[in-house]
Amino acid sequence: MSTHEPEPTWPIESLRAYLELVRAPNLFTSMADVVMGYLFTHPFVTSDQGLVLAVLVAASTCFYGGGVVLNDVFDAEVDARERPERPIPSGRVPLSTARRLGWGLLAAGVVLAGAAAVLATSLRTAAVSLLLATSIVLYDRYLKATPLGPINMGACRLLNVLLGMSAAALPWATGHWVAASAVGVYITGVTWLARGETGNASRIQLTLATFVILSGVGMLFMLPRWTENRVALLDLEPHRWYLLLGILGTYTGLRCFQTVAEPEPNVIRSAVRHCIFSLVILDAAICYVVGDLQGAVSVLVLLIPAVMLGRWIDSS
């Protein structure tokens, strides 16, 4: 990789490079995890609770941004060979600047989560944030290329959901763990699927990754039964929930199985992008179990800026 200083760029081009570096469209999926987690434990949000939620969302955004930046920092030499168009190997963002940005965002996430812990008087929030920061560094620096990499990334998403749930006064119940674990399993499969973007994935790997993704969706079928404060409509007409998850799982499965039929990097990249954005829909569905349409819509609206920004910024 070239070490020369990047040529001056126009402000809009420089902004785009940094937005690509932090995978800006995907930041909204991280926000969706935290909002879902918080609303799952706080069906009614007061103004004081709204402040805690806002700080948690900011912390999650910093954690995600810092994580993907450090990912590119540690992979700079590999990306120079396999993904030279990325911001660091292309010279649009200096490696030293990216390194400072990544660690700075990660530190900001810890500080913001600490502030949320103080506001919510919850040591659990601080503990989850430290575990999340540690998991991010472990993935980026040590585990990404190992068999544990996808599991580690799934754990990061699970912890991100738990970060949203951490401000709750009551202990976590079965429903909380099921919701967070389903997201974690889903992202484990997506991360495994994404390994095929370099063009060396086997059809068996892509098939197994797809089944892991669908397993994450499938874990949610019984979520209403494990949730005490579910909306009344799910008791009266439970088929609505099964239909919703069935449609989401079927469409996602079809997109993922397309990679098995056509194991090309661009097809895999498109399927991964679909799965990441569909996580917002999955979060909204989980939120619906306890918050009715109002809670679900609060999460679902995050899909709008994600998709719109994704038309301009490469998030892969």
QUIRAUR-V601689 format. One line per field, one symbol per residue. phi: phi as a letter, one per 20 degrees, with the letter a starting at -180 (. if undefined). A space follows every 50 residues. Layout:
# QUIRAUR-V601689
phi: ???
This chain:
# QUIRAUR-V601689
phi: .fdffffgcfgffffffffffelggfgfffffgffggfffdcgcdeffff ffffffffffffffffffffgfffdgffffeecfefgfffnfcfgfffff fffffffffffffffffffelcfffffffffffffffgffecdgeegegg fffffffgffffffefeffeffdggffffffffffgfgfffffffefend eeffffffffffgffffffegeggfedfefffffffcfffffffffffff fffffffffffcfegfffffffgfffffffffffffffgddmfffffgef fffffffffffddfde
